[in-house]
Amino acid sequence: MKKIDLDQFLDENAVEITIAGKPYTIRDLSLEDGEALAKEDSDKKAILAKILGCSLEALEPYGAIGIMKIVTYLNENLLPSTSQQAT
């Protein structure tokens, strides 16, 4: 019988992003935030601020390269590992 401890899975696959010297841990995304982040015309800074649990002002110094790096990092390290290990 296959089993999964979802809390352990989320803890083991969490990612950390440091912004202005402060670490933020992301262990899961709401479906709405994941979908909004994937849309081309979405406000990435606002969505990331919500996901990270930081203020929008914390992301203000970062431009397109910094913001897209965070989005790419989440896509490569959080979302794919979830779909790969869930199968």
C-alpha positions in Angstrom: 0.0 0.0 0.0 1.3 3.4 -0.9 1.1 6.2 1.6 2.0 9.8 1.9 2.3 12.0 4.9 1.3 15.3 3.3 2.7 17.5 6.0 6.1 15.8 5.8 6.0 16.0 2.0 5.4 19.7 2.1 8.1 20.3 4.7 10.7 18.3 2.7 9.8 20.1 -0.5 9.5 23.6 0.8 11.7 26.3 -0.7 13.3 29.3 0.8 13.8 32.7 -0.9 15.9 35.4 0.7 14.9 39.0 0.0 16.8 41.9 1.4 18.5 39.5 3.9 15.2 38.1 5.2 14.4 34.4 4.4 10.9 33.5 3.4 9.8 29.8 3.3 7.2 28.6 0.9 5.8 25.2 1.6 2.6 25.3 -0.5 0.6 27.6 -2.8 -3.1 28.1 -3.0 -4.6 27.0 -6.3 -5.6 30.6 -7.0 -2.1 32.0 -6.4 -0.5 29.3 -8.6 -3.0 30.0 -11.4 -2.5 33.8 -11.1 1.2 33.4 -11.1 1.1 31.4 -14.4 -1.0 34.1 -16.2 1.1 36.3 -18.5 -0.7 39.6 -17.6 -0.8 39.1 -13.8 0.7 41.4 -11.2 3.6 39.2 -10.3 4.9 41.4 -7.5 1.5 41.5 -5.7 1.1 37.7 -6.1 4.6 37.0 -4.9 4.1 39.3 -1.9 1.1 37.3 -1.0 2.8 33.9 -1.5 5.9 35.0 0.4 4.0 36.8 3.2 6.0 40.0 2.7 5.0 43.5 1.9 4.8 44.7 -1.6 7.3 47.3 -0.6 9.9 44.5 0.1 9.7 43.6 -3.6 9.7 47.2 -4.9 13.5 47.4 -5.4 13.4 44.4 -7.8 12.7 44.7 -11.5 11.7 42.2 -14.1 14.8 40.1 -13.8 14.5 39.7 -10.0 10.8 39.0 -10.0 10.9 36.6 -12.9 13.8 34.7 -11.2 11.6 34.2 -8.1 8.7 33.0 -10.4 11.1 30.6 -12.3 12.6 29.4 -9.0 9.2 28.5 -7.6 8.2 26.8 -10.9 11.4 24.8 -11.1 11.8 23.9 -7.4 8.4 23.8 -5.9 5.7 23.0 -8.5 7.5 20.3 -10.5 8.7 18.4 -7.5 5.1 18.2 -6.3 3.8 16.8 -9.5 6.7 14.4 -9.9 6.5 12.9 -6.4 2.7 12.8 -6.3 2.7 10.2 -9.1 
